[in-house]
Amino acid sequence: MKKLVWAAIAVFTIGFANAQTARFGIKGGLNVSTLTGDIENVDPKIGAHVGGLVEIKVANKFSIQPELLLSLQGAKRDYYRNAGGTRFYNEDKVNLTYINVPVIAKFYVIPSLSLEAGPQLGFLVDAQNKFTRTQTTGNSSSSFERKDDVKDNFRSVDAGFNLGASYFFTDHMFIQGRYTIGISSIDKSDYSDNEDFDNYDYDEGVHNGVFQVSFGYRF
């Protein structure tokens, strides 16, 4: 599968050679991320993303837009327990930091609105599990927090596919909505030592799922 994603990115970036114009830009905004697939009882967590882009016009209504984004993703799980007169609130949060490289095909329905789709590769920079317990008895409470490095539990490369749209308020300023569908498992235990993406059953495993809202400026 990784080969197919690389091939798709290569096909999209052929537009560089025939580009009429290229415009650079910056963007950033909100992530609402979760983990899907072979995992239960997880909730979305709030994160953020920021990075740069270059929009390359290859036809009157068609552009290719490679991006480079720092993206804070993951998921969380909350659970409660009562023991006697004490209430325990526990939160497990998996914080995943990626450098994502999407290559987006943009079709302009009207000059201010584009529909978008394209593949993405993500490179894992950091993975932390943050556990927080709050213990409440009567009117008093106390908290305990622990952070663990869990990067060794996750694959270093994640493949995904993006669907979204952008709306331009002016020739420079835009808002963008996008959902990234994870198409490879990020759980390292889903692969044997000799397997890569090409030998993996994509109906199984743990996948990233990220909804993004971005505000950007195109120079």
FIKOLZA-1660 file (N, C-alpha, C; in steps of 0.1 Angstrom, whole numbers, plus 5000, padded with zeros to 4 digits):
% residues 219
   i   px   py   pz ch aa at
   1 5008 4988 5000  A  M  N
   1 5000 5000 5000  A  M CA
   1 5009 5013 5000  A  M  C
   2 5020 5012 5007  A  K  N
   2 5028 5024 5008  A  K CA
   2 5033 5027 4994  A  K  C
   3 5036 5017 4985  A  K  N
   3 5040 5019 4972  A  K CA
   3 5029 5027 4964  A  K  C
   4 5016 5023 4966  A  L  N
   4 5005 5029 4959  A  L CA
   4 5004 5044 4963  A  L  C
   5 5006 5046 4976  A  V  N
   5 5005 5060 4981  A  V CA
   5 5016 5069 4974  A  V  C
   6 5029 5063 4974  A  W  N
   6 5040 5070 4968  A  W CA
   6 5037 5073 4953  A  W  C
   7 5031 5062 4946  A  A  N
   7 5028 5064 4932  A  A CA
   7 5018 5075 4930  A  A  C
   8 5008 5075 4939  A  A  N
   8 4997 5086 4937  A  A CA
   8 5003 5099 4939  A  A  C
   9 5012 5101 4949  A  I  N
   9 5019 5114 4951  A  I CA
   9 5027 5118 4939  A  I  C
  10 5034 5108 4933  A  A  N
  10 5042 5111 4922  A  A CA
  10 5034 5115 4910  A  A  C
  11 5022 5109 4908  A  V  N
  11 5013 5113 4897  A  V CA
  11 5008 5127 4899  A  V  C
  12 5004 5130 4911  A  F  N
  12 4999 5144 4914  A  F CA
  12 5010 5154 4912  A  F  C
  13 5022 5151 4916  A  T  N
  13 5032 5162 4915  A  T CA
  13 5038 5163 4901  A  T  C
  14 5033 5155 4891  A  I  N
  14 5037 5157 4877  A  I CA
  14 5033 5171 4873  A  I  C
  15 5023 5176 4879  A  G  N
  15 5018 5190 4876  A  G CA
  15 5029 5201 4878  A  G  C
  16 5039 5198 4886  A  F  N
  16 5050 5208 4888  A  F CA
  16 5056 5211 4874  A  F  C
  17 5058 5201 4866  A  A  N
  17 5065 5203 4853  A  A CA
  17 5057 5212 4844  A  A  C
  18 5044 5212 4844  A  N  N
  18 5035 5219 4835  A  N CA
  18 5028 5231 4842  A  N  C
  19 5033 5234 4854  A  A  N
  19 5026 5245 4861  A  A CA
  19 5027 5258 4854  A  A  C
  20 5015 5265 4854  A  Q  N
  20 5015 5278 4848  A  Q CA
  20 5019 5288 4859  A  Q  C
  21 5014 5286 4871  A  T  N
  21 5017 5295 4882  A  T CA
  21 5019 5287 4895  A  T  C
  22 5027 5292 4904  A  A  N
  22 5028 5286 4917  A  A CA
  22 5027 5297 4928  A  A  C
  23 5019 5295 4938  A  R  N
  23 5017 5304 4949  A  R CA
  23 5019 5297 4962  A  R  C
  24 5027 5303 4971  A  F  N
  24 5030 5298 4984  A  F CA
  24 5020 5303 4994  A  F  C
  25 5019 5296 5005  A  G  N
  25 5010 5300 5015  A  G CA
  25 5013 5294 5029  A  G  C
  26 5006 5298 5039  A  I  N
  26 5007 5292 5052  A  I CA
  26 4993 5289 5057  A  I  C
  27 4992 5280 5066  A  K  N
  27 4979 5276 5072  A  K CA
  27 4981 5270 5086  A  K  C
  28 4971 5271 5094  A  G  N
  28 4971 5265 5107  A  G CA
  28 4957 5264 5112  A  G  C
  29 4954 5256 5122  A  G  N
  29 4941 5255 5127  A  G CA
  29 4939 5244 5137  A  G  C
  30 4927 5239 5138  A  L  N
  30 4922 5230 5148  A  L CA
  30 4922 5216 5143  A  L  C
  31 4926 5206 5151  A  N  N
  31 4924 5192 5148  A  N CA
  31 4914 5186 5158  A  N  C
  32 4905 5178 5153  A  V  N
  32 4897 5169 5161  A  V CA
  32 4900 5155 5157  A  V  C
  33 4909 5148 5165  A  S  N
  33 4914 5135 5161  A  S CA
  33 4909 5124 5169  A  S  C
  34 4910 5112 5164  A  T  N
  34 4906 5100 5171  A  T CA
  34 4914 5088 5165  A  T  C
  35 4912 5076 5171  A  L  N
  35 4918 5064 5166  A  L CA
  35 4906 5055 5163  A  L  C
  36 4906 5048 5152  A  T  N
  36 4895 5040 5148  A  T CA
  36 4900 5026 5145  A  T  C
  37 4891 5016 5143  A  G  N
  37 4894 5003 5139  A  G CA
  37 4894 4994 5152  A  G  C
  38 4905 4986 5153  A  D  N
  38 4905 4976 5164  A  D CA
  38 4909 4982 5177  A  D  C
  39 4900 4991 5182  A  I  N
  39 4902 4998 5195  A  I CA
  39 4888 5003 5199  A  I  C
  40 4886 5002 5213  A  E  N
  40 4873 5005 5218  A  E CA
  40 4874 5016 5229  A  E  C
  41 4862 5022 5230  A  N  N
  41 4860 5032 5241  A  N CA
  41 4870 5044 5241  A  N  C
  42 4872 5049 5229  A  V  N
  42 4881 5061 5228  A  V CA
  42 4872 5073 5224  A  V  C
  43 4876 5084 5228  A  D  N
  43 4870 5097 5224  A  D CA
  43 4879 5106 5216  A  D  C
  44 4874 5115 5208  A  P  N
  44 4882 5124 5201  A  P CA
  44 4890 5133 5211  A  P  C
  45 4901 5138 5207  A  K  N
  45 4909 5148 5214  A  K CA
  45 4911 5160 5205  A  K  C
  46 4913 5172 5211  A  I  N
  46 4916 5184 5204  A  I CA
  46 4931 5186 5203  A  I  C
  47 4935 5190 5191  A  G  N
  47 4949 5193 5188  A  G CA
  47 4950 5205 5178  A  G  C
  48 4961 5205 5172  A  A  N
  48 4963 5217 5163  A  A CA
  48 4973 5212 5151  A  A  C
  49 4973 5221 5141  A  H  N
  49 4983 5218 5130  A  H CA
  49 4987 5232 5125  A  H  C
  50 4999 5232 5119  A  V  N
  50 5004 5244 5113  A  V CA
  50 5015 5240 5102  A  V  C
  51 5016 5248 5092  A  G  N
  51 5026 5245 5082  A  G CA
  51 5025 5254 5070  A  G  C
  52 5031 5249 5059  A  G  N
  52 5031 5257 5046  A  G CA
  52 5026 5249 5035  A  G  C
  53 5024 5256 5024  A  L  N
  53 5018 5249 5012  A  L CA
  53 5023 5257 4999  A  L  C
  54 5022 5250 4988  A  V  N
  54 5024 5257 4975  A  V CA
  54 5013 5252 4966  A  V  C
  55 5005 5261 4960  A  E  N
  55 4995 5258 4951  A  E CA
  55 4999 5260 4937  A  E  C
  56 4999 5249 4929  A  I  N
  56 5004 5250 4915  A  I CA
  56 4993 5248 4906  A  I  C
  57 4990 5258 4898  A  K  N
  57 4979 5258 4888  A  K CA
  57 4984 5250 4876  A  K  C
  58 4976 5240 4872  A  V  N
  58 4979 5232 4861  A  V CA
  58 4969 5233 4850  A  V  C
  59 4957 5239 4853  A  A  N
  59 4947 5241 4843  A  A CA
  59 4938 5252 4848  A  A  C
  60 4928 5256 4840  A  N  N
  60 4920 5267 4844  A  N CA
  60 4913 5265 4858  A  N  C
  61 4908 5253 4860  A  K  N
  61 4900 5250 4872  A  K CA
  61 4907 5240 4881  A  K  C
  62 4919 5236 4878  A  F  N
  62 4926 5225 4885  A  F CA
  62 4940 5229 4890  A  F  C
  63 4942 5226 4903  A  S  N
  63 4955 5229 4909  A  S CA
  63 4960 5217 4917  A  S  C
  64 4973 5216 4919  A  I  N
  64 4979 5206 4928  A  I CA
  64 4985 5214 4940  A  I  C
  65 4983 5209 4952  A  Q  N
  65 4988 5216 4964  A  Q CA
  65 4995 5207 4973  A  Q  C
  66 5008 5206 4972  A  P  N
  66 5016 5199 4982  A  P CA
  66 5017 5207 4995  A  P  C
  67 5017 5201 5007  A  E  N
  67 5018 5207 5019  A  E CA
  67 5028 5201 5029  A  E  C
  68 5032 5208 5038  A  L  N
  68 5041 5202 5049  A  L CA
  68 5036 5207 5062  A  L  C
  69 5030 5198 5070  A  L  N
  69 5023 5202 5082  A  L CA
  69 5028 5195 5095  A  L  C
  70 5030 5202 5106  A  L  N
  70 5031 5197 5119  A  L CA
  70 5018 5195 5125  A  L  C
  71 5014 5182 5129  A  S  N
  71 5001 5179 5133  A  S CA
  71 5000 5172 5146  A  S  C
  72 4992 5177 5156  A  L  N
  72 4991 5170 5169  A  L CA
  72 4978 5162 5169  A  L  C
  73 4979 5149 5170  A  Q  N
  73 4968 5140 5169  A  Q CA
  73 4967 5130 5181  A  Q  C
  74 4959 5120 5179  A  G  N
  74 4957 5110 5190  A  G CA
  74 4943 5108 5194  A  G  C
  75 4941 5104 5206  A  A  N
  75 4928 5101 5212  A  A CA
  75 4929 5101 5227  A  A  C
  76 4917 5100 5233  A  K  N
  76 4917 5099 5248  A  K CA
  76 4906 5089 5253  A  K  C
  77 4907 5085 5265  A  R  N
  77 4898 5076 5271  A  R CA
  77 4895 5081 5286  A  R  C
  78 4883 5084 5289  A  D  N
  78 4879 5088 5303  A  D CA
  78 4871 5077 5309  A  D  C
  79 4874 5075 5322  A  Y  N
  79 4866 5065 5330  A  Y CA
  79 4866 5069 5344  A  Y  C
  80 4855 5064 5351  A  Y  N
  80 4853 5068 5365  A  Y CA
  80 4852 5055 5374  A  Y  C
  81 4855 5057 5387  A  R  N
  81 4853 5046 5396  A  R CA
  81 4850 5052 5410  A  R  C
  82 4840 5046 5416  A  N  N
  82 4837 5050 5430  A  N CA
  82 4841 5039 5440  A  N  C
  83 4848 5042 5450  A  A  N
  83 4852 5033 5461  A  A CA
  83 4849 5039 5474  A  A  C
  84 4838 5034 5481  A  G  N
  84 4835 5040 5494  A  G CA
  84 4830 5054 5491  A  G  C
  85 4836 5064 5498  A  G  N
  85 4832 5077 5497  A  G CA
  85 4841 5085 5487  A  G  C
  86 4850 5078 5480  A  T  N
  86 4860 5084 5471  A  T CA
  86 4856 5082 5457  A  T  C
  87 4857 5092 5449  A  R  N
  87 4855 5091 5434  A  R CA
  87 4868 5093 5427  A  R  C
  88 4871 5084 5418  A  F  N
  88 4883 5084 5410  A  F CA
  88 4879 5087 5395  A  F  C
  89 4885 5098 5390  A  Y  N
  89 4884 5101 5376  A  Y CA
  89 4897 5099 5369  A  Y  C
  90 4897 5090 5359  A  N  N
  90 4910 5087 5352  A  N CA
  90 4908 5091 5338  A  N  C
  91 4919 5096 5332  A  E  N
  91 4920 5100 5318  A  E CA
  91 4933 5095 5312  A  E  C
  92 4932 5087 5302  A  D  N
  92 4943 5083 5294  A  D CA
  92 4943 5090 5280  A  D  C
  93 4954 5097 5277  A  K  N
  93 4954 5105 5265  A  K CA
  93 4967 5101 5257  A  K  C
  94 4965 5097 5245  A  V  N
  94 4976 5093 5236  A  V CA
  94 4979 5106 5227  A  V  C
  95 4990 5112 5228  A  N  N
  95 4994 5123 5220  A  N CA
  95 5004 5119 5210  A  N  C
  96 5000 5120 5197  A  L  N
  96 5008 5117 5186  A  L CA
  96 5012 5129 5178  A  L  C
  97 5024 5131 5175  A  T  N
  97 5029 5143 5168  A  T CA
  97 5035 5138 5154  A  T  C
  98 5029 5143 5144  A  Y  N
  98 5033 5139 5130  A  Y CA
  98 5038 5151 5122  A  Y  C
  99 5047 5148 5113  A  I  N
  99 5050 5156 5101  A  I CA
  99 5043 5150 5090  A  I  C
 100 5032 5157 5085  A  N  N
 100 5024 5152 5074  A  N CA
 100 5027 5158 5061  A  N  C
 101 5027 5150 5050  A  V  N
 101 5030 5155 5037  A  V CA
 101 5018 5151 5028  A  V  C
 102 5007 5159 5028  A  P  N
 102 4996 5157 5018  A  P CA
 102 4999 5163 5005  A  P  C
 103 4994 5157 4994  A  V  N
 103 4995 5162 4981  A  V CA
 103 4980 5162 4976  A  V  C
 104 4975 5174 4975  A  I  N
 104 4960 5176 4973  A  I CA
 104 4957 5181 4958  A  I  C
 105 4948 5174 4952  A  A  N
 105 4942 5178 4939  A  A CA
 105 4930 5187 4942  A  A  C
 106 4930 5199 4936  A  K  N
 106 4920 5209 4939  A  K CA
 106 4912 5212 4926  A  K  C
 107 4899 5211 4927  A  F  N
 107 4890 5214 4915  A  F CA
 107 4882 5226 4919  A  F  C
 108 4883 5237 4912  A  Y  N
 108 4875 5249 4915  A  Y CA
 108 4861 5249 4909  A  Y  C
 109 4851 5247 4917  A  V  N
 109 4837 5247 4913  A  V CA
 109 4834 5262 4908  A  V  C
 110 4838 5271 4916  A  I  N
 110 4837 5286 4913  A  I CA
 110 4850 5292 4917  A  I  C
 111 4853 5304 4913  A  P  N
 111 4867 5309 4917  A  P CA
 111 4870 5309 4932  A  P  C
 112 4860 5310 4940  A  S  N
 112 4862 5311 4955  A  S CA
 112 4861 5297 4962  A  S  C
 113 4857 5287 4955  A  L  N
 113 4854 5274 4962  A  L CA
 113 4861 5263 4954  A  L  C
 114 4869 5255 4962  A  S  N
 114 4875 5243 4956  A  S CA
 114 4871 5230 4964  A  S  C
 115 4869 5219 4956  A  L  N
 115 4868 5206 4962  A  L CA
 115 4881 5199 4961  A  L  C
 116 4885 5191 4972  A  E  N
 116 4899 5187 4973  A  E CA
 116 4899 5172 4977  A  E  C
 117 4910 5165 4972  A  A  N
 117 4912 5151 4976  A  A CA
 117 4927 5148 4972  A  A  C
 118 4932 5139 4980  A  G  N
 118 4946 5135 4977  A  G CA
 118 4952 5127 4988  A  G  C
 119 4963 5120 4985  A  P  N
 119 4970 5111 4995  A  P CA
 119 4979 5119 5004  A  P  C
 120 4983 5112 5015  A  Q  N
 120 4992 5118 5025  A  Q CA
 120 5001 5107 5031  A  Q  C
 121 5013 5111 5034  A  L  N
 121 5022 5103 5042  A  L CA
 121 5025 5111 5055  A  L  C
 122 5024 5104 5066  A  G  N
 122 5027 5110 5079  A  G CA
 122 5039 5104 5085  A  G  C
 123 5048 5112 5091  A  F  N
 123 5060 5107 5097  A  F CA
 123 5060 5110 5112  A  F  C
 124 5059 5099 5120  A  L  N
 124 5058 5101 5135  A  L CA
 124 5070 5107 5141  A  L  C
 125 5068 5118 5148  A  V  N
 125 5079 5125 5155  A  V CA
 125 5080 5121 5170  A  V  C
 126 5068 5120 5176  A  D  N
 126 5067 5118 5190  A  D CA
 126 5054 5111 5194  A  D  C
 127 5054 5102 5204  A  A  N
 127 5042 5096 5209  A  A CA
 127 5043 5095 5224  A  A  C
 128 5034 5101 5231  A  Q  N
 128 5033 5101 5245  A  Q CA
 128 5020 5097 5250  A  Q  C
 129 5020 5089 5261  A  N  N
 129 5008 5085 5268  A  N CA
 129 5007 5093 5281  A  N  C
 130 4997 5101 5283  A  K  N
 130 4995 5109 5295  A  K CA
 130 4984 5103 5303  A  K  C
 131 4987 5099 5315  A  F  N
 131 4977 5093 5324  A  F CA
 131 4975 5103 5336  A  F  C
 132 4962 5107 5338  A  T  N
 132 4959 5116 5349  A  T CA
 132 4948 5110 5357  A  T  C
 133 4950 5109 5370  A  R  N
 133 4940 5105 5380  A  R CA
 133 4936 5116 5390  A  R  C
 134 4924 5119 5391  A  T  N
 134 4919 5129 5401  A  T CA
 134 4910 5121 5411  A  T  C
 135 4914 5122 5424  A  Q  N
 135 4907 5115 5435  A  Q CA
 135 4900 5126 5443  A  Q  C
 136 4887 5124 5445  A  T  N
 136 4879 5133 5452  A  T CA
 136 4872 5126 5464  A  T  C
 137 4874 5132 5476  A  T  N
 137 4867 5127 5488  A  T CA
 137 4861 5139 5495  A  T  C
 138 4848 5139 5495  A  G  N
 138 4841 5151 5501  A  G CA
 138 4844 5163 5493  A  G  C
 139 4850 5173 5501  A  N  N
 139 4853 5186 5494  A  N CA
 139 4868 5187 5491  A  N  C
 140 4876 5176 5493  A  S  N
 140 4890 5177 5490  A  S CA
 140 4893 5168 5478  A  S  C
 141 4903 5172 5471  A  S  N
 141 4907 5164 5459  A  S CA
 141 4922 5165 5457  A  S  C
 142 4928 5155 5450  A  S  N
 142 4942 5154 5447  A  S CA
 142 4944 5148 5433  A  S  C
 143 4955 5151 5427  A  S  N
 143 4957 5146 5413  A  S CA
 143 4971 5139 5412  A  S  C
 144 4971 5130 5403  A  F  N
 144 4984 5123 5400  A  F CA
 144 4985 5122 5385  A  F  C
 145 4997 5125 5380  A  E  N
 145 4999 5125 5365  A  E CA
 145 5012 5118 5362  A  E  C
 146 5011 5110 5351  A  R  N
 146 5023 5103 5346  A  R CA
 146 5024 5104 5331  A  R  C
 147 5035 5106 5326  A  K  N
 147 5038 5106 5311  A  K CA
 147 5047 5095 5307  A  K  C
 148 5044 5088 5297  A  D  N
 148 5053 5077 5292  A  D CA
 148 5055 5078 5277  A  D  C
 149 5068 5076 5273  A  D  N
 149 5071 5076 5259  A  D CA
 149 5067 5063 5253  A  D  C
 150 5057 5063 5243  A  V  N
 150 5052 5051 5237  A  V CA
 150 5055 5050 5222  A  V  C
 151 5065 5058 5218  A  K  N
 151 5068 5058 5203  A  K CA
 151 5071 5045 5198  A  K  C
 152 5077 5036 5206  A  D  N
 152 5081 5023 5201  A  D CA
 152 5069 5014 5198  A  D  C
 153 5057 5018 5203  A  N  N
 153 5045 5010 5200  A  N CA
 153 5038 5013 5187  A  N  C
 154 5043 5024 5180  A  F  N
 154 5036 5029 5168  A  F CA
 154 5046 5028 5156  A  F  C
 155 5039 5026 5144  A  R  N
 155 5047 5026 5132  A  R CA
 155 5052 5041 5129  A  R  C
 156 5064 5041 5123  A  S  N
 156 5070 5055 5121  A  S CA
 156 5064 5062 5109  A  S  C
 157 5057 5055 5100  A  V  N
 157 5050 5061 5088  A  V CA
 157 5036 5057 5087  A  V  C
 158 5027 5067 5085  A  D  N
 158 5013 5065 5084  A  D CA
 158 5008 5069 5070  A  D  C
 159 5000 5061 5064  A  A  N
 159 4994 5065 5051  A  A CA
 159 4980 5069 5052  A  A  C
 160 4976 5079 5046  A  G  N
 160 4962 5084 5047  A  G CA
 160 4957 5090 5034  A  G  C
 161 4944 5093 5034  A  F  N
 161 4938 5099 5022  A  F CA
 161 4929 5111 5027  A  F  C
 162 4929 5122 5020  A  N  N
 162 4922 5134 5024  A  N CA
 162 4910 5137 5015  A  N  C
 163 4900 5142 5021  A  L  N
 163 4888 5148 5014  A  L CA
 163 4884 5161 5021  A  L  C
 164 4882 5171 5013  A  G  N
 164 4878 5184 5019  A  G CA
 164 4874 5194 5009  A  G  C
 165 4874 5207 5013  A  A  N
 165 4871 5218 5005  A  A CA
 165 4877 5231 5011  A  A  C
 166 4879 5241 5002  A  S  N
 166 4884 5254 5007  A  S CA
 166 4875 5265 5001  A  S  C
 167 4874 5275 5009  A  Y  N
 167 4867 5287 5005  A  Y CA
 167 4875 5299 5007  A  Y  C
 168 4877 5308 4996  A  F  N
 168 4885 5320 4996  A  F CA
 168 4876 5332 4999  A  F  C
 169 4879 5339 5010  A  F  N
 169 4872 5351 5013  A  F CA
 169 4877 5362 5004  A  F  C
 170 4891 5362 5001  A  T  N
 170 4897 5371 4992  A  T CA
 170 4906 5363 4983  A  T  C
 171 4914 5369 4975  A  D  N
 171 4924 5362 4967  A  D CA
 171 4935 5356 4976  A  D  C
 172 4936 5361 4988  A  H  N
 172 4947 5356 4997  A  H CA
 172 4942 5348 5009  A  H  C
 173 4931 5351 5015  A  M  N
 173 4927 5345 5027  A  M CA
 173 4916 5334 5025  A  M  C
 174 4918 5323 5032  A  F  N
 174 4909 5312 5030  A  F CA
 174 4906 5304 5042  A  F  C
 175 4895 5297 5042  A  I  N
 175 4892 5287 5053  A  I CA
 175 4891 5273 5046  A  I  C
 176 4895 5263 5053  A  Q  N
 176 4896 5250 5047  A  Q CA
 176 4891 5239 5057  A  Q  C
 177 4883 5230 5052  A  G  N
 177 4878 5219 5060  A  G CA
 177 4883 5206 5054  A  G  C
 178 4888 5196 5062  A  R  N
 178 4893 5184 5056  A  R CA
 178 4892 5172 5066  A  R  C
 179 4890 5160 5061  A  Y  N
 179 4890 5148 5069  A  Y CA
 179 4901 5139 5063  A  Y  C
 180 4909 5134 5072  A  T  N
 180 4920 5125 5068  A  T CA
 180 4916 5111 5073  A  T  C
 181 4915 5102 5063  A  I  N
 181 4911 5088 5066  A  I CA
 181 4924 5080 5067  A  I  C
 182 4927 5074 5078  A  G  N
 182 4939 5065 5079  A  G CA
 182 4937 5052 5071  A  G  C
 183 4946 5049 5063  A  I  N
 183 4945 5036 5055  A  I CA
 183 4956 5026 5058  A  I  C
 184 4964 5029 5068  A  S  N
 184 4974 5019 5073  A  S CA
 184 4973 5019 5088  A  S  C
 185 4975 5007 5094  A  S  N
 185 4975 5006 5108  A  S CA
 185 4987 5013 5114  A  S  C
 186 4985 5020 5125  A  I  N
 186 4997 5027 5131  A  I CA
 186 5002 5019 5143  A  I  C
 187 4995 5008 5146  A  D  N
 187 4999 4999 5157  A  D CA
 187 5010 4989 5152  A  D  C
 188 5022 4991 5158  A  K  N
 188 5033 4982 5153  A  K CA
 188 5030 4967 5155  A  K  C
 189 5022 4964 5165  A  S  N
 189 5020 4950 5168  A  S CA
 189 5011 4943 5157  A  S  C
 190 5006 4951 5148  A  D  N
 190 4998 4946 5137  A  D CA
 190 5006 4940 5126  A  D  C
 191 5019 4942 5127  A  Y  N
 191 5029 4937 5116  A  Y CA
 191 5039 4928 5122  A  Y  C
 192 5043 4918 5115  A  S  N
 192 5054 4909 5119  A  S CA
 192 5067 4917 5116  A  S  C
 193 5078 4912 5120  A  D  N
 193 5091 4918 5118  A  D CA
 193 5094 4920 5103  A  D  C
 194 5089 4911 5095  A  N  N
 194 5093 4911 5081  A  N CA
 194 5082 4917 5072  A  N  C
 195 5072 4923 5078  A  E  N
 195 5061 4928 5070  A  E CA
 195 5062 4943 5069  A  E  C
 196 5057 4948 5057  A  D  N
 196 5056 4963 5055  A  D CA
 196 5041 4965 5051  A  D  C
 197 5038 4977 5047  A  F  N
 197 5024 4981 5044  A  F CA
 197 5019 4972 5033  A  F  C
 198 5027 4967 5024  A  D  N
 198 5023 4959 5012  A  D CA
 198 5017 4946 5016  A  D  C
 199 5020 4940 5028  A  N  N
 199 5015 4927 5032  A  N CA
 199 5004 4928 5043  A  N  C
 200 4999 4940 5045  A  Y  N
 200 4990 4942 5057  A  Y CA
 200 4975 4941 5052  A  Y  C
 201 4967 4935 5061  A  D  N
 201 4952 4935 5059  A  D CA
 201 4946 4948 5064  A  D  C
 202 4942 4957 5055  A  Y  N
 202 4938 4970 5059  A  Y CA
 202 4924 4971 5066  A  Y  C
 203 4917 4960 5067  A  D  N
 203 4905 4960 5074  A  D CA
 203 4907 4958 5089  A  D  C
 204 4919 4955 5093  A  E  N
 204 4922 4954 5107  A  E CA
 204 4931 4965 5112  A  E  C
 205 4934 4965 5125  A  G  N
 205 4944 4974 5130  A  G CA
 205 4938 4987 5135  A  G  C
 206 4947 4996 5139  A  V  N
 206 4943 5009 5145  A  V CA
 206 4947 5020 5135  A  V  C
 207 4938 5029 5133  A  H  N
 207 4940 5039 5122  A  H CA
 207 4938 5053 5128  A  H  C
 208 4945 5063 5122  A  N  N
 208 4942 5077 5125  A  N CA
 208 4930 5081 5118  A  N  C
 209 4922 5090 5125  A  G  N
 209 4911 5097 5118  A  G CA
 209 4912 5112 5123  A  G  C
 210 4913 5121 5114  A  V  N
 210 4915 5135 5118  A  V CA
 210 4906 5144 5110  A  V  C
 211 4898 5152 5117  A  F  N
 211 4891 5163 5110  A  F CA
 211 4898 5176 5113  A  F  C
 212 4901 5184 5103  A  Q  N
 212 4908 5197 5104  A  Q CA
 212 4900 5208 5099  A  Q  C
 213 4901 5219 5106  A  V  N
 213 4896 5232 5102  A  V CA
 213 4908 5242 5102  A  V  C
 214 4911 5247 5090  A  S  N
 214 4923 5256 5088  A  S CA
 214 4919 5270 5084  A  S  C
 215 4927 5279 5088  A  F  N
 215 4927 5293 5083  A  F CA
 215 4941 5295 5076  A  F  C
 216 4941 5301 5064  A  G  N
 216 4953 5302 5057  A  G CA
 216 4954 5316 5050  A  G  C
 217 4967 5318 5045  A  Y  N
 217 4970 5329 5037  A  Y CA
 217 4978 5325 5025  A  Y  C
 218 4974 5328 5013  A  R  N
 218 4981 5325 5001  A  R CA
 218 4987 5338 4995  A  R  C
 219 5000 5337 4994  A  F  N
 219 5008 5349 4990  A  F CA
 219 5006 5352 4975  A  F  C
% end
